[in-house]
Amino acid sequence: MKVNVRDSYGKALVELGEQDLSVVAFDADLSASTKTAQFGKRFPERFFNMGISEQDMVATAAGMASCGKHPFVSTFCVFLPGRSFDQVRMCVGYPNLKVKFVSTHGGISVGKDGASHHANEDIAMMRALPNIDIYIPSDPHATYTTIKHIYMADHPCYVRLFRDSVDYLYDESEPFDPTRSHVLQEGDDVGIITCGFSTHEALKACETLKNEGISPQLVDLQVLRPLDEATIRKVAQRCGRLITVEDHSAYGGVGGAIAEFLSESYPTRLERIGVRSFTESGSPRSLYEKYGLSEETIVRIAKELTQ
């Protein structure tokens, strides 16, 4: 059964609000989509709909954090950090305040909303800032556990969520560690490192590769900062060839982070799959095919690397 990761965020946020009266939630007129409306319905006195005023929202949340509140701040990824980067940088990052950003609708999987809403740069923007941990969960259980985890952090965090519903990758009855990568499939020929919505596309590619005699190792990165360097190095040592897949720009995101790490510690052949141009409106499937994020592209590049 497919479940929306945003619902898992809404559920976790309500539970945190029930256990801690200092938890407050902010949204920018998109609470029905981000699912912070669940918190607003349960705790109307601690929910602040700031309207289409993302910069004010971030600055106000920073002010509340400086006074002992524990703010969760949400809107679409294209607006946070896209429209409010200066406030994220100076009001939250620089003073290292305990503000938790949970942005939704990341990447081109947003589909028909088009280029204005395809957030393909948000991870790169947040990576450029010190102090802020970055999480990109890929299923409902990982999302729920990640939200509970960042609540405990005494510094800013950024969680990137996607729009569509997906199947569970992790068993809800088993513990999930949001602070590290997770190997979803073992293999020796090529390592595929992915995150978020792209993990589901990469899983399909791995099945095709196995049927064609290629042994892929699939890693769900989960957390980009702090980077799970030990797992990445192990995959590089085992496979000797890596592919990164992300529903984000090929520049400055997951592929960039891994390329930087490998170039300094364990040089390895690496191909980066990501968006490399401005995009257009369309179904997620057609956009993945057009901009080279599809199962077919992953399979083709894996074959080229292993020839």
ChimeraX commands (.cxc) that place a marker at each C-alpha (Angstrom):
marker #1 position 0.00,0.00,0.00 radius 0.5
marker #1 position 1.36,3.40,-1.00 radius 0.5
marker #1 position 1.52,6.06,1.70 radius 0.5
marker #1 position 2.38,9.75,1.52 radius 0.5
marker #1 position 5.51,10.71,3.45 radius 0.5
marker #1 position 3.93,14.08,4.24 radius 0.5
marker #1 position 1.27,12.31,6.29 radius 0.5
marker #1 position 4.05,10.70,8.32 radius 0.5
marker #1 position 5.45,14.17,8.97 radius 0.5
marker #1 position 2.06,15.45,10.11 radius 0.5
marker #1 position 1.60,12.50,12.45 radius 0.5
marker #1 position 5.07,12.87,14.01 radius 0.5
marker #1 position 4.61,16.62,14.44 radius 0.5
marker #1 position 1.33,16.18,16.32 radius 0.5
marker #1 position 2.94,13.62,18.61 radius 0.5
marker #1 position 5.82,15.98,19.36 radius 0.5
marker #1 position 3.31,18.74,20.11 radius 0.5
marker #1 position 1.54,16.47,22.58 radius 0.5
marker #1 position 4.72,15.70,24.50 radius 0.5
marker #1 position 6.33,19.16,24.43 radius 0.5
marker #1 position 4.42,22.41,24.90 radius 0.5
marker #1 position 7.35,24.39,23.46 radius 0.5
marker #1 position 6.83,22.87,19.99 radius 0.5
marker #1 position 5.27,25.38,17.60 radius 0.5
marker #1 position 4.58,25.05,13.88 radius 0.5
marker #1 position 4.76,27.58,11.05 radius 0.5
marker #1 position 3.45,27.37,7.50 radius 0.5
marker #1 position 3.12,29.72,4.55 radius 0.5
marker #1 position -0.44,29.14,3.34 radius 0.5
marker #1 position 0.25,25.55,2.27 radius 0.5
marker #1 position -0.57,23.64,5.45 radius 0.5
marker #1 position -3.04,21.30,3.72 radius 0.5
marker #1 position -0.27,20.19,1.37 radius 0.5
marker #1 position 2.61,20.06,3.85 radius 0.5
marker #1 position 0.30,18.38,6.41 radius 0.5
marker #1 position 1.11,20.85,9.18 radius 0.5
marker #1 position -2.66,21.43,9.17 radius 0.5
marker #1 position -2.87,18.33,11.37 radius 0.5
marker #1 position -0.84,20.17,14.03 radius 0.5
marker #1 position -2.89,23.33,13.50 radius 0.5
marker #1 position -6.15,21.48,14.07 radius 0.5
marker #1 position -4.86,19.87,17.27 radius 0.5
marker #1 position -2.99,22.89,18.66 radius 0.5
marker #1 position -4.42,26.06,17.05 radius 0.5
marker #1 position -2.79,28.28,19.68 radius 0.5
marker #1 position 0.67,26.98,18.67 radius 0.5
marker #1 position 0.18,27.03,14.91 radius 0.5
marker #1 position 1.05,30.10,12.83 radius 0.5
marker #1 position -0.07,30.41,9.21 radius 0.5
marker #1 position 2.09,33.26,7.99 radius 0.5
marker #1 position 0.48,33.56,4.57 radius 0.5
marker #1 position 2.61,33.97,1.46 radius 0.5
marker #1 position 5.39,35.50,3.54 radius 0.5
marker #1 position 8.16,32.92,3.75 radius 0.5
marker #1 position 10.86,35.37,4.78 radius 0.5
marker #1 position 8.79,36.66,7.69 radius 0.5
marker #1 position 7.96,33.07,8.62 radius 0.5
marker #1 position 11.61,32.07,8.96 radius 0.5
marker #1 position 12.55,35.24,10.85 radius 0.5
marker #1 position 9.59,34.88,13.24 radius 0.5
marker #1 position 10.46,31.23,13.89 radius 0.5
marker #1 position 14.02,32.29,14.66 radius 0.5
marker #1 position 12.73,34.83,17.16 radius 0.5
marker #1 position 10.62,32.19,18.90 radius 0.5
marker #1 position 13.59,29.79,18.99 radius 0.5
marker #1 position 15.67,32.48,20.69 radius 0.5
marker #1 position 12.96,32.71,23.36 radius 0.5
marker #1 position 12.87,29.00,24.17 radius 0.5
marker #1 position 10.28,27.70,21.70 radius 0.5
marker #1 position 10.96,24.76,19.39 radius 0.5
marker #1 position 9.76,25.76,15.90 radius 0.5
marker #1 position 9.03,23.47,12.95 radius 0.5
marker #1 position 8.81,25.48,9.74 radius 0.5
marker #1 position 7.27,24.15,6.53 radius 0.5
marker #1 position 6.33,25.08,2.99 radius 0.5
marker #1 position 7.37,23.81,-0.46 radius 0.5
marker #1 position 11.10,23.33,-1.12 radius 0.5
marker #1 position 11.03,25.96,-3.85 radius 0.5
marker #1 position 10.02,28.57,-1.24 radius 0.5
marker #1 position 12.15,27.30,1.64 radius 0.5
marker #1 position 15.04,27.81,1.13 radius 0.5
marker #1 position 14.37,29.27,-2.33 radius 0.5
marker #1 position 12.50,32.43,-1.36 radius 0.5
marker #1 position 13.85,32.77,2.17 radius 0.5
marker #1 position 17.54,31.94,1.87 radius 0.5
marker #1 position 18.84,35.14,3.47 radius 0.5
marker #1 position 16.65,34.61,6.55 radius 0.5
marker #1 position 17.68,30.94,6.79 radius 0.5
marker #1 position 21.31,32.03,6.56 radius 0.5
marker #1 position 21.36,35.02,8.89 radius 0.5
marker #1 position 18.44,34.47,11.27 radius 0.5
marker #1 position 18.84,30.74,11.85 radius 0.5
marker #1 position 22.15,29.40,10.52 radius 0.5
marker #1 position 24.47,32.13,11.75 radius 0.5
marker #1 position 23.17,32.14,15.37 radius 0.5
marker #1 position 22.78,28.34,15.21 radius 0.5
marker #1 position 19.20,28.35,16.47 radius 0.5
marker #1 position 17.10,25.26,17.10 radius 0.5
marker #1 position 14.76,25.70,14.11 radius 0.5
marker #1 position 13.67,22.62,12.17 radius 0.5
marker #1 position 12.85,23.13,8.49 radius 0.5
marker #1 position 10.69,20.47,6.85 radius 0.5
marker #1 position 10.07,21.35,3.21 radius 0.5
marker #1 position 7.92,19.34,0.83 radius 0.5
marker #1 position 7.40,18.93,-2.93 radius 0.5
marker #1 position 11.09,18.63,-3.79 radius 0.5
marker #1 position 12.35,17.94,-7.31 radius 0.5
marker #1 position 10.69,17.32,-10.68 radius 0.5
marker #1 position 8.51,14.56,-9.26 radius 0.5
marker #1 position 6.21,17.47,-8.35 radius 0.5
marker #1 position 5.19,17.09,-12.01 radius 0.5
marker #1 position 2.63,19.33,-13.65 radius 0.5
marker #1 position 3.23,22.33,-11.38 radius 0.5
marker #1 position 6.14,23.05,-13.71 radius 0.5
marker #1 position 9.48,24.85,-13.53 radius 0.5
marker #1 position 8.30,27.47,-11.04 radius 0.5
marker #1 position 7.66,24.70,-8.48 radius 0.5
marker #1 position 10.41,22.21,-9.39 radius 0.5
marker #1 position 12.86,22.73,-6.54 radius 0.5
marker #1 position 16.11,21.43,-8.04 radius 0.5
marker #1 position 18.50,23.66,-6.11 radius 0.5
marker #1 position 17.38,23.50,-2.47 radius 0.5
marker #1 position 19.87,20.86,-1.32 radius 0.5
marker #1 position 22.76,22.74,-2.89 radius 0.5
marker #1 position 21.66,25.92,-1.15 radius 0.5
marker #1 position 21.40,24.26,2.25 radius 0.5
marker #1 position 24.69,22.41,1.78 radius 0.5
marker #1 position 26.44,25.74,1.40 radius 0.5
marker #1 position 25.43,26.77,4.93 radius 0.5
marker #1 position 27.29,25.64,8.07 radius 0.5
marker #1 position 25.48,24.26,11.13 radius 0.5
marker #1 position 22.49,22.75,9.28 radius 0.5
marker #1 position 22.00,18.97,9.10 radius 0.5
marker #1 position 20.27,17.70,5.94 radius 0.5
marker #1 position 17.96,14.67,5.69 radius 0.5
marker #1 position 16.30,13.19,2.59 radius 0.5
marker #1 position 14.11,10.25,3.71 radius 0.5
marker #1 position 12.70,7.89,1.11 radius 0.5
marker #1 position 9.67,6.26,2.73 radius 0.5
marker #1 position 7.01,6.94,5.39 radius 0.5
marker #1 position 8.80,5.08,8.21 radius 0.5
marker #1 position 12.09,6.86,7.52 radius 0.5
marker #1 position 10.25,10.19,7.46 radius 0.5
marker #1 position 8.46,9.60,10.75 radius 0.5
marker #1 position 11.68,8.51,12.48 radius 0.5
marker #1 position 13.65,11.40,11.00 radius 0.5
marker #1 position 11.18,13.98,12.34 radius 0.5
marker #1 position 11.40,12.45,15.81 radius 0.5
marker #1 position 15.20,12.47,15.55 radius 0.5
marker #1 position 15.65,16.10,14.48 radius 0.5
marker #1 position 13.45,17.20,17.37 radius 0.5
marker #1 position 16.32,16.16,19.66 radius 0.5
marker #1 position 18.95,18.22,17.81 radius 0.5
marker #1 position 20.13,21.45,19.42 radius 0.5
marker #1 position 20.91,23.06,16.04 radius 0.5
marker #1 position 19.07,23.70,12.75 radius 0.5
marker #1 position 18.01,20.80,10.51 radius 0.5
marker #1 position 16.55,20.60,7.00 radius 0.5
marker #1 position 14.34,17.70,5.90 radius 0.5
marker #1 position 13.39,17.40,2.24 radius 0.5
marker #1 position 10.17,15.55,1.41 radius 0.5
marker #1 position 8.50,14.73,-1.91 radius 0.5
marker #1 position 4.94,14.91,-3.20 radius 0.5
marker #1 position 3.83,11.44,-4.31 radius 0.5
marker #1 position 2.82,8.44,-2.23 radius 0.5
marker #1 position 5.22,5.50,-2.19 radius 0.5
marker #1 position 5.56,1.96,-0.91 radius 0.5
marker #1 position 7.27,1.28,2.40 radius 0.5
marker #1 position 10.95,0.36,2.08 radius 0.5
marker #1 position 11.42,-0.21,5.80 radius 0.5
marker #1 position 9.40,-2.28,8.25 radius 0.5
marker #1 position 7.49,-0.07,10.67 radius 0.5
marker #1 position 7.97,-2.65,13.42 radius 0.5
marker #1 position 11.77,-2.46,13.19 radius 0.5
marker #1 position 14.05,0.35,14.40 radius 0.5
marker #1 position 15.29,2.77,11.76 radius 0.5
marker #1 position 18.49,4.77,12.19 radius 0.5
marker #1 position 18.03,8.18,10.50 radius 0.5
marker #1 position 21.66,9.16,11.05 radius 0.5
marker #1 position 23.21,6.81,8.49 radius 0.5
marker #1 position 22.86,5.28,5.03 radius 0.5
marker #1 position 21.03,1.99,4.51 radius 0.5
marker #1 position 22.07,-0.74,2.05 radius 0.5
marker #1 position 18.88,-1.94,0.36 radius 0.5
marker #1 position 20.59,-4.45,-1.94 radius 0.5
marker #1 position 24.00,-6.07,-1.81 radius 0.5
marker #1 position 26.11,-6.26,-4.97 radius 0.5
marker #1 position 29.65,-6.16,-6.35 radius 0.5
marker #1 position 29.61,-4.69,-9.87 radius 0.5
marker #1 position 28.35,-1.13,-9.41 radius 0.5
marker #1 position 27.26,0.94,-6.43 radius 0.5
marker #1 position 24.12,3.06,-6.79 radius 0.5
marker #1 position 23.67,5.78,-4.16 radius 0.5
marker #1 position 20.34,7.57,-4.06 radius 0.5
marker #1 position 17.81,9.18,-1.72 radius 0.5
marker #1 position 14.21,10.34,-1.41 radius 0.5
marker #1 position 11.79,9.68,-4.26 radius 0.5
marker #1 position 14.61,8.54,-6.57 radius 0.5
marker #1 position 15.23,5.52,-4.36 radius 0.5
marker #1 position 12.09,3.90,-5.72 radius 0.5
marker #1 position 13.19,4.40,-9.32 radius 0.5
marker #1 position 16.65,3.03,-8.49 radius 0.5
marker #1 position 15.09,-0.09,-6.96 radius 0.5
marker #1 position 13.37,-0.86,-10.25 radius 0.5
marker #1 position 16.63,-0.33,-12.11 radius 0.5
marker #1 position 18.41,-2.75,-9.78 radius 0.5
marker #1 position 15.89,-5.49,-10.56 radius 0.5
marker #1 position 16.46,-4.99,-14.28 radius 0.5
marker #1 position 20.23,-5.05,-13.85 radius 0.5
marker #1 position 20.12,-8.28,-11.83 radius 0.5
marker #1 position 18.00,-9.91,-14.51 radius 0.5
marker #1 position 20.69,-8.97,-17.04 radius 0.5
marker #1 position 23.55,-10.41,-15.01 radius 0.5
marker #1 position 24.84,-7.24,-13.34 radius 0.5
marker #1 position 25.15,-7.16,-9.53 radius 0.5
marker #1 position 24.29,-3.66,-8.18 radius 0.5
marker #1 position 24.63,-2.50,-4.61 radius 0.5
marker #1 position 21.90,-0.01,-3.74 radius 0.5
marker #1 position 22.37,2.52,-0.94 radius 0.5
marker #1 position 19.63,4.78,0.40 radius 0.5
marker #1 position 21.73,7.74,1.57 radius 0.5
marker #1 position 19.03,9.12,3.95 radius 0.5
marker #1 position 21.24,11.81,5.52 radius 0.5
marker #1 position 23.48,14.15,3.54 radius 0.5
marker #1 position 24.94,16.02,6.50 radius 0.5
marker #1 position 26.61,14.61,8.43 radius 0.5
marker #1 position 27.69,12.47,5.47 radius 0.5
marker #1 position 27.97,8.74,6.12 radius 0.5
marker #1 position 31.55,8.58,4.85 radius 0.5
marker #1 position 32.22,5.06,6.13 radius 0.5
marker #1 position 29.42,3.48,4.10 radius 0.5
marker #1 position 30.30,5.42,0.95 radius 0.5
marker #1 position 33.94,4.36,1.21 radius 0.5
marker #1 position 32.93,0.71,1.68 radius 0.5
marker #1 position 30.74,0.79,-1.41 radius 0.5
marker #1 position 33.50,2.44,-3.44 radius 0.5
marker #1 position 36.04,-0.15,-2.28 radius 0.5
marker #1 position 33.70,-3.05,-3.00 radius 0.5
marker #1 position 32.34,-1.98,-6.38 radius 0.5
marker #1 position 34.97,0.37,-7.80 radius 0.5
marker #1 position 32.24,2.16,-9.79 radius 0.5
marker #1 position 29.50,4.41,-8.43 radius 0.5
marker #1 position 26.37,6.12,-9.69 radius 0.5
marker #1 position 24.49,8.78,-7.76 radius 0.5
marker #1 position 20.79,9.32,-8.53 radius 0.5
marker #1 position 18.84,12.30,-7.22 radius 0.5
marker #1 position 15.66,14.23,-8.02 radius 0.5
marker #1 position 17.65,17.46,-7.82 radius 0.5
marker #1 position 20.23,19.29,-9.83 radius 0.5
marker #1 position 23.27,17.20,-10.69 radius 0.5
marker #1 position 25.31,20.11,-9.37 radius 0.5
marker #1 position 25.75,20.77,-5.67 radius 0.5
marker #1 position 23.53,18.03,-4.29 radius 0.5
marker #1 position 24.11,14.40,-3.35 radius 0.5
marker #1 position 26.33,13.70,-6.35 radius 0.5
marker #1 position 28.41,16.77,-5.62 radius 0.5
marker #1 position 28.84,15.87,-1.96 radius 0.5
marker #1 position 29.96,12.33,-2.77 radius 0.5
marker #1 position 32.28,13.51,-5.55 radius 0.5
marker #1 position 33.93,15.93,-3.15 radius 0.5
marker #1 position 34.38,13.25,-0.50 radius 0.5
marker #1 position 35.75,10.62,-2.88 radius 0.5
marker #1 position 38.16,13.02,-4.58 radius 0.5
marker #1 position 39.73,13.75,-1.21 radius 0.5
marker #1 position 39.72,10.29,0.33 radius 0.5
marker #1 position 39.20,7.44,-2.16 radius 0.5
marker #1 position 39.16,8.44,-5.86 radius 0.5
marker #1 position 36.56,6.30,-7.65 radius 0.5
marker #1 position 34.84,6.27,-11.04 radius 0.5
marker #1 position 31.58,8.17,-10.52 radius 0.5
marker #1 position 28.63,9.07,-12.74 radius 0.5
marker #1 position 26.08,11.60,-11.44 radius 0.5
marker #1 position 22.44,11.34,-12.51 radius 0.5
marker #1 position 20.43,14.47,-11.83 radius 0.5
marker #1 position 18.69,17.41,-13.48 radius 0.5
marker #1 position 20.98,19.48,-15.70 radius 0.5
marker #1 position 18.65,22.14,-17.12 radius 0.5
marker #1 position 15.51,24.10,-16.37 radius 0.5
marker #1 position 12.46,21.90,-16.61 radius 0.5
marker #1 position 8.84,22.02,-17.76 radius 0.5
marker #1 position 5.39,20.80,-16.80 radius 0.5
marker #1 position 4.51,17.14,-17.20 radius 0.5
marker #1 position 3.78,13.93,-15.36 radius 0.5
marker #1 position 6.52,12.71,-13.02 radius 0.5
marker #1 position 7.08,9.70,-15.31 radius 0.5
marker #1 position 7.46,11.77,-18.47 radius 0.5
marker #1 position 9.76,14.24,-16.70 radius 0.5
marker #1 position 11.95,11.49,-15.29 radius 0.5
marker #1 position 12.33,10.10,-18.80 radius 0.5
marker #1 position 13.00,13.46,-20.45 radius 0.5
marker #1 position 15.52,14.71,-17.91 radius 0.5
marker #1 position 17.40,11.43,-17.45 radius 0.5
marker #1 position 16.31,10.25,-14.00 radius 0.5
marker #1 position 14.39,7.17,-15.12 radius 0.5
marker #1 position 15.01,3.49,-14.53 radius 0.5
marker #1 position 16.14,3.21,-18.14 radius 0.5
marker #1 position 18.83,5.86,-17.71 radius 0.5
marker #1 position 20.15,4.23,-14.54 radius 0.5
marker #1 position 20.32,0.84,-16.26 radius 0.5
marker #1 position 22.08,2.29,-19.33 radius 0.5
marker #1 position 24.75,4.09,-17.31 radius 0.5
marker #1 position 25.32,1.04,-15.07 radius 0.5
marker #1 position 25.89,-1.09,-18.17 radius 0.5
marker #1 position 28.32,1.45,-19.61 radius 0.5
marker #1 position 30.29,1.49,-16.36 radius 0.5
marker #1 position 30.51,-2.29,-16.11 radius 0.5
marker #1 position 31.45,-3.09,-19.72 radius 0.5
marker link #1:1,2 radius 0.2
marker link #1:2,3 radius 0.2
marker link #1:3,4 radius 0.2
marker link #1:4,5 radius 0.2
marker link #1:5,6 radius 0.2
marker link #1:6,7 radius 0.2
marker link #1:7,8 radius 0.2
marker link #1:8,9 radius 0.2
marker link #1:9,10 radius 0.2
marker link #1:10,11 radius 0.2
marker link #1:11,12 radius 0.2
marker link #1:12,13 radius 0.2
marker link #1:13,14 radius 0.2
marker link #1:14,15 radius 0.2
marker link #1:15,16 radius 0.2
marker link #1:16,17 radius 0.2
marker link #1:17,18 radius 0.2
marker link #1:18,19 radius 0.2
marker link #1:19,20 radius 0.2
marker link #1:20,21 radius 0.2
marker link #1:21,22 radius 0.2
marker link #1:22,23 radius 0.2
marker link #1:23,24 radius 0.2
marker link #1:24,25 radius 0.2
marker link #1:25,26 radius 0.2
marker link #1:26,27 radius 0.2
marker link #1:27,28 radius 0.2
marker link #1:28,29 radius 0.2
marker link #1:29,30 radius 0.2
marker link #1:30,31 radius 0.2
marker link #1:31,32 radius 0.2
marker link #1:32,33 radius 0.2
marker link #1:33,34 radius 0.2
marker link #1:34,35 radius 0.2
marker link #1:35,36 radius 0.2
marker link #1:36,37 radius 0.2
marker link #1:37,38 radius 0.2
marker link #1:38,39 radius 0.2
marker link #1:39,40 radius 0.2
marker link #1:40,41 radius 0.2
marker link #1:41,42 radius 0.2
marker link #1:42,43 radius 0.2
marker link #1:43,44 radius 0.2
marker link #1:44,45 radius 0.2
marker link #1:45,46 radius 0.2
marker link #1:46,47 radius 0.2
marker link #1:47,48 radius 0.2
marker link #1:48,49 radius 0.2
marker link #1:49,50 radius 0.2
marker link #1:50,51 radius 0.2
marker link #1:51,52 radius 0.2
marker link #1:52,53 radius 0.2
marker link #1:53,54 radius 0.2
marker link #1:54,55 radius 0.2
marker link #1:55,56 radius 0.2
marker link #1:56,57 radius 0.2
marker link #1:57,58 radius 0.2
marker link #1:58,59 radius 0.2
marker link #1:59,60 radius 0.2
marker link #1:60,61 radius 0.2
marker link #1:61,62 radius 0.2
marker link #1:62,63 radius 0.2
marker link #1:63,64 radius 0.2
marker link #1:64,65 radius 0.2
marker link #1:65,66 radius 0.2
marker link #1:66,67 radius 0.2
marker link #1:67,68 radius 0.2
marker link #1:68,69 radius 0.2
marker link #1:69,70 radius 0.2
marker link #1:70,71 radius 0.2
marker link #1:71,72 radius 0.2
marker link #1:72,73 radius 0.2
marker link #1:73,74 radius 0.2
marker link #1:74,75 radius 0.2
marker link #1:75,76 radius 0.2
marker link #1:76,77 radius 0.2
marker link #1:77,78 radius 0.2
marker link #1:78,79 radius 0.2
marker link #1:79,80 radius 0.2
marker link #1:80,81 radius 0.2
marker link #1:81,82 radius 0.2
marker link #1:82,83 radius 0.2
marker link #1:83,84 radius 0.2
marker link #1:84,85 radius 0.2
marker link #1:85,86 radius 0.2
marker link #1:86,87 radius 0.2
marker link #1:87,88 radius 0.2
marker link #1:88,89 radius 0.2
marker link #1:89,90 radius 0.2
marker link #1:90,91 radius 0.2
marker link #1:91,92 radius 0.2
marker link #1:92,93 radius 0.2
marker link #1:93,94 radius 0.2
marker link #1:94,95 radius 0.2
marker link #1:95,96 radius 0.2
marker link #1:96,97 radius 0.2
marker link #1:97,98 radius 0.2
marker link #1:98,99 radius 0.2
marker link #1:99,100 radius 0.2
marker link #1:100,101 radius 0.2
marker link #1:101,102 radius 0.2
marker link #1:102,103 radius 0.2
marker link #1:103,104 radius 0.2
marker link #1:104,105 radius 0.2
marker link #1:105,106 radius 0.2
marker link #1:106,107 radius 0.2
marker link #1:107,108 radius 0.2
marker link #1:108,109 radius 0.2
marker link #1:109,110 radius 0.2
marker link #1:110,111 radius 0.2
marker link #1:111,112 radius 0.2
marker link #1:112,113 radius 0.2
marker link #1:113,114 radius 0.2
marker link #1:114,115 radius 0.2
marker link #1:115,116 radius 0.2
marker link #1:116,117 radius 0.2
marker link #1:117,118 radius 0.2
marker link #1:118,119 radius 0.2
marker link #1:119,120 radius 0.2
marker link #1:120,121 radius 0.2
marker link #1:121,122 radius 0.2
marker link #1:122,123 radius 0.2
marker link #1:123,124 radius 0.2
marker link #1:124,125 radius 0.2
marker link #1:125,126 radius 0.2
marker link #1:126,127 radius 0.2
marker link #1:127,128 radius 0.2
marker link #1:128,129 radius 0.2
marker link #1:129,130 radius 0.2
marker link #1:130,131 radius 0.2
marker link #1:131,132 radius 0.2
marker link #1:132,133 radius 0.2
marker link #1:133,134 radius 0.2
marker link #1:134,135 radius 0.2
marker link #1:135,136 radius 0.2
marker link #1:136,137 radius 0.2
marker link #1:137,138 radius 0.2
marker link #1:138,139 radius 0.2
marker link #1:139,140 radius 0.2
marker link #1:140,141 radius 0.2
marker link #1:141,142 radius 0.2
marker link #1:142,143 radius 0.2
marker link #1:143,144 radius 0.2
marker link #1:144,145 radius 0.2
marker link #1:145,146 radius 0.2
marker link #1:146,147 radius 0.2
marker link #1:147,148 radius 0.2
marker link #1:148,149 radius 0.2
marker link #1:149,150 radius 0.2
marker link #1:150,151 radius 0.2
marker link #1:151,152 radius 0.2
marker link #1:152,153 radius 0.2
marker link #1:153,154 radius 0.2
marker link #1:154,155 radius 0.2
marker link #1:155,156 radius 0.2
marker link #1:156,157 radius 0.2
marker link #1:157,158 radius 0.2
marker link #1:158,159 radius 0.2
marker link #1:159,160 radius 0.2
marker link #1:160,161 radius 0.2
marker link #1:161,162 radius 0.2
marker link #1:162,163 radius 0.2
marker link #1:163,164 radius 0.2
marker link #1:164,165 radius 0.2
marker link #1:165,166 radius 0.2
marker link #1:166,167 radius 0.2
marker link #1:167,168 radius 0.2
marker link #1:168,169 radius 0.2
marker link #1:169,170 radius 0.2
marker link #1:170,171 radius 0.2
marker link #1:171,172 radius 0.2
marker link #1:172,173 radius 0.2
marker link #1:173,174 radius 0.2
marker link #1:174,175 radius 0.2
marker link #1:175,176 radius 0.2
marker link #1:176,177 radius 0.2
marker link #1:177,178 radius 0.2
marker link #1:178,179 radius 0.2
marker link #1:179,180 radius 0.2
marker link #1:180,181 radius 0.2
marker link #1:181,182 radius 0.2
marker link #1:182,183 radius 0.2
marker link #1:183,184 radius 0.2
marker link #1:184,185 radius 0.2
marker link #1:185,186 radius 0.2
marker link #1:186,187 radius 0.2
marker link #1:187,188 radius 0.2
marker link #1:188,189 radius 0.2
marker link #1:189,190 radius 0.2
marker link #1:190,191 radius 0.2
marker link #1:191,192 radius 0.2
marker link #1:192,193 radius 0.2
marker link #1:193,194 radius 0.2
marker link #1:194,195 radius 0.2
marker link #1:195,196 radius 0.2
marker link #1:196,197 radius 0.2
marker link #1:197,198 radius 0.2
marker link #1:198,199 radius 0.2
marker link #1:199,200 radius 0.2
marker link #1:200,201 radius 0.2
marker link #1:201,202 radius 0.2
marker link #1:202,203 radius 0.2
marker link #1:203,204 radius 0.2
marker link #1:204,205 radius 0.2
marker link #1:205,206 radius 0.2
marker link #1:206,207 radius 0.2
marker link #1:207,208 radius 0.2
marker link #1:208,209 radius 0.2
marker link #1:209,210 radius 0.2
marker link #1:210,211 radius 0.2
marker link #1:211,212 radius 0.2
marker link #1:212,213 radius 0.2
marker link #1:213,214 radius 0.2
marker link #1:214,215 radius 0.2
marker link #1:215,216 radius 0.2
marker link #1:216,217 radius 0.2
marker link #1:217,218 radius 0.2
marker link #1:218,219 radius 0.2
marker link #1:219,220 radius 0.2
marker link #1:220,221 radius 0.2
marker link #1:221,222 radius 0.2
marker link #1:222,223 radius 0.2
marker link #1:223,224 radius 0.2
marker link #1:224,225 radius 0.2
marker link #1:225,226 radius 0.2
marker link #1:226,227 radius 0.2
marker link #1:227,228 radius 0.2
marker link #1:228,229 radius 0.2
marker link #1:229,230 radius 0.2
marker link #1:230,231 radius 0.2
marker link #1:231,232 radius 0.2
marker link #1:232,233 radius 0.2
marker link #1:233,234 radius 0.2
marker link #1:234,235 radius 0.2
marker link #1:235,236 radius 0.2
marker link #1:236,237 radius 0.2
marker link #1:237,238 radius 0.2
marker link #1:238,239 radius 0.2
marker link #1:239,240 radius 0.2
marker link #1:240,241 radius 0.2
marker link #1:241,242 radius 0.2
marker link #1:242,243 radius 0.2
marker link #1:243,244 radius 0.2
marker link #1:244,245 radius 0.2
marker link #1:245,246 radius 0.2
marker link #1:246,247 radius 0.2
marker link #1:247,248 radius 0.2
marker link #1:248,249 radius 0.2
marker link #1:249,250 radius 0.2
marker link #1:250,251 radius 0.2
marker link #1:251,252 radius 0.2
marker link #1:252,253 radius 0.2
marker link #1:253,254 radius 0.2
marker link #1:254,255 radius 0.2
marker link #1:255,256 radius 0.2
marker link #1:256,257 radius 0.2
marker link #1:257,258 radius 0.2
marker link #1:258,259 radius 0.2
marker link #1:259,260 radius 0.2
marker link #1:260,261 radius 0.2
marker link #1:261,262 radius 0.2
marker link #1:262,263 radius 0.2
marker link #1:263,264 radius 0.2
marker link #1:264,265 radius 0.2
marker link #1:265,266 radius 0.2
marker link #1:266,267 radius 0.2
marker link #1:267,268 radius 0.2
marker link #1:268,269 radius 0.2
marker link #1:269,270 radius 0.2
marker link #1:270,271 radius 0.2
marker link #1:271,272 radius 0.2
marker link #1:272,273 radius 0.2
marker link #1:273,274 radius 0.2
marker link #1:274,275 radius 0.2
marker link #1:275,276 radius 0.2
marker link #1:276,277 radius 0.2
marker link #1:277,278 radius 0.2
marker link #1:278,279 radius 0.2
marker link #1:279,280 radius 0.2
marker link #1:280,281 radius 0.2
marker link #1:281,282 radius 0.2
marker link #1:282,283 radius 0.2
marker link #1:283,284 radius 0.2
marker link #1:284,285 radius 0.2
marker link #1:285,286 radius 0.2
marker link #1:286,287 radius 0.2
marker link #1:287,288 radius 0.2
marker link #1:288,289 radius 0.2
marker link #1:289,290 radius 0.2
marker link #1:290,291 radius 0.2
marker link #1:291,292 radius 0.2
marker link #1:292,293 radius 0.2
marker link #1:293,294 radius 0.2
marker link #1:294,295 radius 0.2
marker link #1:295,296 radius 0.2
marker link #1:296,297 radius 0.2
marker link #1:297,298 radius 0.2
marker link #1:298,299 radius 0.2
marker link #1:299,300 radius 0.2
marker link #1:300,301 radius 0.2
marker link #1:301,302 radius 0.2
marker link #1:302,303 radius 0.2
marker link #1:303,304 radius 0.2
marker link #1:304,305 radius 0.2
marker link #1:305,306 radius 0.2
marker link #1:306,307 radius 0.2
view
